[in-house]
Amino acid sequence: MLDKCIDEGIENLESIEVLSINPFDKFGSPIEIINEFGSKEKYLQAVKELEIEWYKNVG
């Protein structure tokens, strides 16, 4: 996941569609991945927290 963020930027993770492309498709379908977080809202919250930490450390 970090490699994808480095290559393309972390903003892409906010789009659910990104979960259907490489390397995320290796972990299951977008619905399966979101279900691992408990819900779409929890997935988006995790992405938001990742963004906050990313920007603290990158810039």
Phi and psi in radians as a Rosetta constraint file:
Dihedral C 1 N 2 CA 2 C 2 CIRCULARHARMONIC -1.114 0.35
Dihedral N 2 CA 2 C 2 N 3 CIRCULARHARMONIC -0.657 0.35
Dihedral C 2 N 3 CA 3 C 3 CIRCULARHARMONIC -1.060 0.35
Dihedral N 3 CA 3 C 3 N 4 CIRCULARHARMONIC -0.728 0.35
Dihedral C 3 N 4 CA 4 C 4 CIRCULARHARMONIC -1.095 0.35
Dihedral N 4 CA 4 C 4 N 5 CIRCULARHARMONIC -0.711 0.35
Dihedral C 4 N 5 CA 5 C 5 CIRCULARHARMONIC -1.137 0.35
Dihedral N 5 CA 5 C 5 N 6 CIRCULARHARMONIC -0.731 0.35
Dihedral C 5 N 6 CA 6 C 6 CIRCULARHARMONIC -1.105 0.35
Dihedral N 6 CA 6 C 6 N 7 CIRCULARHARMONIC -0.755 0.35
Dihedral C 6 N 7 CA 7 C 7 CIRCULARHARMONIC -1.254 0.35
Dihedral N 7 CA 7 C 7 N 8 CIRCULARHARMONIC -0.720 0.35
Dihedral C 7 N 8 CA 8 C 8 CIRCULARHARMONIC -2.118 0.35
Dihedral N 8 CA 8 C 8 N 9 CIRCULARHARMONIC -0.120 0.35
Dihedral C 8 N 9 CA 9 C 9 CIRCULARHARMONIC 1.670 0.35
Dihedral N 9 CA 9 C 9 N 10 CIRCULARHARMONIC 2.594 0.35
Dihedral C 9 N 10 CA 10 C 10 CIRCULARHARMONIC -1.315 0.35
Dihedral N 10 CA 10 C 10 N 11 CIRCULARHARMONIC -0.363 0.35
Dihedral C 10 N 11 CA 11 C 11 CIRCULARHARMONIC -1.045 0.35
Dihedral N 11 CA 11 C 11 N 12 CIRCULARHARMONIC -0.512 0.35
Dihedral C 11 N 12 CA 12 C 12 CIRCULARHARMONIC -1.097 0.35
Dihedral N 12 CA 12 C 12 N 13 CIRCULARHARMONIC -0.413 0.35
Dihedral C 12 N 13 CA 13 C 13 CIRCULARHARMONIC -1.189 0.35
Dihedral N 13 CA 13 C 13 N 14 CIRCULARHARMONIC -0.360 0.35
Dihedral C 13 N 14 CA 14 C 14 CIRCULARHARMONIC -1.208 0.35
Dihedral N 14 CA 14 C 14 N 15 CIRCULARHARMONIC -0.376 0.35
Dihedral C 14 N 15 CA 15 C 15 CIRCULARHARMONIC -1.542 0.35
Dihedral N 15 CA 15 C 15 N 16 CIRCULARHARMONIC 2.142 0.35
Dihedral C 15 N 16 CA 16 C 16 CIRCULARHARMONIC -1.054 0.35
Dihedral N 16 CA 16 C 16 N 17 CIRCULARHARMONIC -0.525 0.35
Dihedral C 16 N 17 CA 17 C 17 CIRCULARHARMONIC -1.049 0.35
Dihedral N 17 CA 17 C 17 N 18 CIRCULARHARMONIC -0.477 0.35
Dihedral C 17 N 18 CA 18 C 18 CIRCULARHARMONIC -1.080 0.35
Dihedral N 18 CA 18 C 18 N 19 CIRCULARHARMONIC -0.398 0.35
Dihedral C 18 N 19 CA 19 C 19 CIRCULARHARMONIC -1.261 0.35
Dihedral N 19 CA 19 C 19 N 20 CIRCULARHARMONIC -0.189 0.35
Dihedral C 19 N 20 CA 20 C 20 CIRCULARHARMONIC -1.695 0.35
Dihedral N 20 CA 20 C 20 N 21 CIRCULARHARMONIC 0.035 0.35
Dihedral C 20 N 21 CA 21 C 21 CIRCULARHARMONIC -2.000 0.35
Dihedral N 21 CA 21 C 21 N 22 CIRCULARHARMONIC 2.917 0.35
Dihedral C 21 N 22 CA 22 C 22 CIRCULARHARMONIC -1.086 0.35
Dihedral N 22 CA 22 C 22 N 23 CIRCULARHARMONIC 2.359 0.35
Dihedral C 22 N 23 CA 23 C 23 CIRCULARHARMONIC -1.662 0.35
Dihedral N 23 CA 23 C 23 N 24 CIRCULARHARMONIC -0.011 0.35
Dihedral C 23 N 24 CA 24 C 24 CIRCULARHARMONIC -1.183 0.35
Dihedral N 24 CA 24 C 24 N 25 CIRCULARHARMONIC -0.530 0.35
Dihedral C 24 N 25 CA 25 C 25 CIRCULARHARMONIC -1.084 0.35
Dihedral N 25 CA 25 C 25 N 26 CIRCULARHARMONIC -0.333 0.35
Dihedral C 25 N 26 CA 26 C 26 CIRCULARHARMONIC -1.209 0.35
Dihedral N 26 CA 26 C 26 N 27 CIRCULARHARMONIC -0.332 0.35
Dihedral C 26 N 27 CA 27 C 27 CIRCULARHARMONIC -1.649 0.35
Dihedral N 27 CA 27 C 27 N 28 CIRCULARHARMONIC -0.064 0.35
Dihedral C 27 N 28 CA 28 C 28 CIRCULARHARMONIC 2.203 0.35
Dihedral N 28 CA 28 C 28 N 29 CIRCULARHARMONIC -3.061 0.35
Dihedral C 28 N 29 CA 29 C 29 CIRCULARHARMONIC -1.277 0.35
Dihedral N 29 CA 29 C 29 N 30 CIRCULARHARMONIC 2.845 0.35
Dihedral C 29 N 30 CA 30 C 30 CIRCULARHARMONIC -0.932 0.35
Dihedral N 30 CA 30 C 30 N 31 CIRCULARHARMONIC -0.712 0.35
Dihedral C 30 N 31 CA 31 C 31 CIRCULARHARMONIC -1.132 0.35
Dihedral N 31 CA 31 C 31 N 32 CIRCULARHARMONIC -0.741 0.35
Dihedral C 31 N 32 CA 32 C 32 CIRCULARHARMONIC -1.092 0.35
Dihedral N 32 CA 32 C 32 N 33 CIRCULARHARMONIC -0.727 0.35
Dihedral C 32 N 33 CA 33 C 33 CIRCULARHARMONIC -1.134 0.35
Dihedral N 33 CA 33 C 33 N 34 CIRCULARHARMONIC -0.820 0.35
Dihedral C 33 N 34 CA 34 C 34 CIRCULARHARMONIC -1.068 0.35
Dihedral N 34 CA 34 C 34 N 35 CIRCULARHARMONIC -0.694 0.35
Dihedral C 34 N 35 CA 35 C 35 CIRCULARHARMONIC -1.088 0.35
Dihedral N 35 CA 35 C 35 N 36 CIRCULARHARMONIC -0.489 0.35
Dihedral C 35 N 36 CA 36 C 36 CIRCULARHARMONIC -1.109 0.35
Dihedral N 36 CA 36 C 36 N 37 CIRCULARHARMONIC -0.465 0.35
Dihedral C 36 N 37 CA 37 C 37 CIRCULARHARMONIC -1.537 0.35
Dihedral N 37 CA 37 C 37 N 38 CIRCULARHARMONIC -0.244 0.35
Dihedral C 37 N 38 CA 38 C 38 CIRCULARHARMONIC 1.847 0.35
Dihedral N 38 CA 38 C 38 N 39 CIRCULARHARMONIC -0.568 0.35
Dihedral C 38 N 39 CA 39 C 39 CIRCULARHARMONIC -3.000 0.35
Dihedral N 39 CA 39 C 39 N 40 CIRCULARHARMONIC 2.931 0.35
Dihedral C 39 N 40 CA 40 C 40 CIRCULARHARMONIC -1.086 0.35
Dihedral N 40 CA 40 C 40 N 41 CIRCULARHARMONIC -0.704 0.35
Dihedral C 40 N 41 CA 41 C 41 CIRCULARHARMONIC -1.097 0.35
Dihedral N 41 CA 41 C 41 N 42 CIRCULARHARMONIC -0.714 0.35
Dihedral C 41 N 42 CA 42 C 42 CIRCULARHARMONIC -1.209 0.35
Dihedral N 42 CA 42 C 42 N 43 CIRCULARHARMONIC -0.621 0.35
Dihedral C 42 N 43 CA 43 C 43 CIRCULARHARMONIC -1.071 0.35
Dihedral N 43 CA 43 C 43 N 44 CIRCULARHARMONIC -0.851 0.35
Dihedral C 43 N 44 CA 44 C 44 CIRCULARHARMONIC -1.127 0.35
Dihedral N 44 CA 44 C 44 N 45 CIRCULARHARMONIC -0.591 0.35
Dihedral C 44 N 45 CA 45 C 45 CIRCULARHARMONIC -1.156 0.35
Dihedral N 45 CA 45 C 45 N 46 CIRCULARHARMONIC -0.719 0.35
Dihedral C 45 N 46 CA 46 C 46 CIRCULARHARMONIC -1.106 0.35
Dihedral N 46 CA 46 C 46 N 47 CIRCULARHARMONIC -0.696 0.35
Dihedral C 46 N 47 CA 47 C 47 CIRCULARHARMONIC -1.099 0.35
Dihedral N 47 CA 47 C 47 N 48 CIRCULARHARMONIC -0.751 0.35
Dihedral C 47 N 48 CA 48 C 48 CIRCULARHARMONIC -1.079 0.35
Dihedral N 48 CA 48 C 48 N 49 CIRCULARHARMONIC -0.749 0.35
Dihedral C 48 N 49 CA 49 C 49 CIRCULARHARMONIC -1.125 0.35
Dihedral N 49 CA 49 C 49 N 50 CIRCULARHARMONIC -0.683 0.35
Dihedral C 49 N 50 CA 50 C 50 CIRCULARHARMONIC -1.098 0.35
Dihedral N 50 CA 50 C 50 N 51 CIRCULARHARMONIC -0.742 0.35
Dihedral C 50 N 51 CA 51 C 51 CIRCULARHARMONIC -1.046 0.35
Dihedral N 51 CA 51 C 51 N 52 CIRCULARHARMONIC -0.773 0.35
Dihedral C 51 N 52 CA 52 C 52 CIRCULARHARMONIC -1.053 0.35
Dihedral N 52 CA 52 C 52 N 53 CIRCULARHARMONIC -0.823 0.35
Dihedral C 52 N 53 CA 53 C 53 CIRCULARHARMONIC -1.170 0.35
Dihedral N 53 CA 53 C 53 N 54 CIRCULARHARMONIC -0.661 0.35
Dihedral C 53 N 54 CA 54 C 54 CIRCULARHARMONIC -1.029 0.35
Dihedral N 54 CA 54 C 54 N 55 CIRCULARHARMONIC -0.867 0.35
Dihedral C 54 N 55 CA 55 C 55 CIRCULARHARMONIC -1.223 0.35
Dihedral N 55 CA 55 C 55 N 56 CIRCULARHARMONIC -0.484 0.35
Dihedral C 55 N 56 CA 56 C 56 CIRCULARHARMONIC -1.112 0.35
Dihedral N 56 CA 56 C 56 N 57 CIRCULARHARMONIC -0.661 0.35
Dihedral C 56 N 57 CA 57 C 57 CIRCULARHARMONIC -1.604 0.35
Dihedral N 57 CA 57 C 57 N 58 CIRCULARHARMONIC -0.431 0.35
Dihedral C 57 N 58 CA 58 C 58 CIRCULARHARMONIC -1.664 0.35
Dihedral N 58 CA 58 C 58 N 59 CIRCULARHARMONIC -0.653 0.35
